[in-house]
Amino acid sequence: MISDDASQENEPANFGKVSVIIPVFNAEKFLGRVMGSVLQQSYRNLEIILVDDGSSDKSVDSCHAYASTDSRVKVVSRANGGPAAARNTGVANSTGEYIFFLDADDMIEPQTIEILVAAYKRFRPELVICNFSKIEANGLKIEQEITFKQGEQSFHGQLKEMTFESISDFVVHFLFNPSNHLASYCWARLYRADIIKEYSISADGSMRLFEDYVFNLEYFQHIRKAIFINQPLYVYIMQNSQMSASMGIMDTTSLLHDMEIFRDKTIDFFSFSTNQREDLAKIKKGIGHALSHYSIIFMIRACR
């Protein structure tokens, strides 16, 4: 736990506003849970942006109900374009110093935002990442182990400071170990809004797979220091419907489109790194390994 700067008692009321961006698509049965976890945060300086992504259920009514009772809640409606486009809309409408993406069917622990902001205040990085727990569809809760570099053991410390070079090692490790999800998700982390906006970093709305990973690669290029907090502050909740959502994108054209972007953006990222220690052949081998891994997963899901 970060403790020396975590207290906000001596901070001005407007210090470090966090824009929590939640894409909402037909999520009426989840909204109570996710909004309860956000509204009960110990860190109060929040802007909660609910992006209604063309829902056909009563989600938008629920969103406006929250906005009518809490002035921190803002509702933005758009035609359905998928979670990447919804996040971009949220960023465009945000006014916070930091950006936190949260999926509507997940939740966060009560001190999540406070702990992440405290890390910014103490270490002044460009990114803060926390660990997460996963709740399977059968209700089983699984704690996640994290490894940052090939050949290293799982990290069991409380906090890790990462340079751009160690972040590059983290991406290489992900390519050869794609189940190490922290490199491939946009949630469970606090981004600096000024970096996203200054460099026009946005999620690729044409993608249905890997858009989080590509977004992160573009953001990583502007990092000198990141902080990892080894606490499961984000709760990723698996839903039975997520399998059918994956099956819906299993056509050859869209899959190859997303794989090509995954490959090209990964190569671009390592070409950008002036401290690159991995040769390009190894990077391409890692890309092939990761894409083979995901192809097998989606074929198995399609067969189910």
Secondary structure as GFF3:
##gff-version 3
##sequence-region A 1 304
A	DSSP	beta_strand	18	24	.	.	.	ID=ss1
A	DSSP	alpha_helix	28	39	.	.	.	ID=ss2
A	DSSP	beta_strand	46	53	.	.	.	ID=ss3
A	DSSP	alpha_helix	59	69	.	.	.	ID=ss4
A	DSSP	beta_strand	73	78	.	.	.	ID=ss5
A	DSSP	alpha_helix	83	92	.	.	.	ID=ss6
A	DSSP	beta_strand	98	101	.	.	.	ID=ss7
A	DSSP	beta_strand	107	108	.	.	.	ID=ss8
A	DSSP	alpha_helix	112	123	.	.	.	ID=ss9
A	DSSP	beta_strand	127	135	.	.	.	ID=ss10
A	DSSP	beta_strand	141	143	.	.	.	ID=ss11
A	DSSP	beta_strand	159	163	.	.	.	ID=ss12
A	DSSP	alpha_helix	164	176	.	.	.	ID=ss13
A	DSSP	three_ten_helix	181	183	.	.	.	ID=ss14
A	DSSP	beta_strand	189	192	.	.	.	ID=ss15
A	DSSP	alpha_helix	193	198	.	.	.	ID=ss16
A	DSSP	alpha_helix	211	220	.	.	.	ID=ss17
A	DSSP	beta_strand	225	237	.	.	.	ID=ss18
A	DSSP	alpha_helix	241	247	.	.	.	ID=ss19
A	DSSP	alpha_helix	252	272	.	.	.	ID=ss20
A	DSSP	alpha_helix	280	303	.	.	.	ID=ss21
###
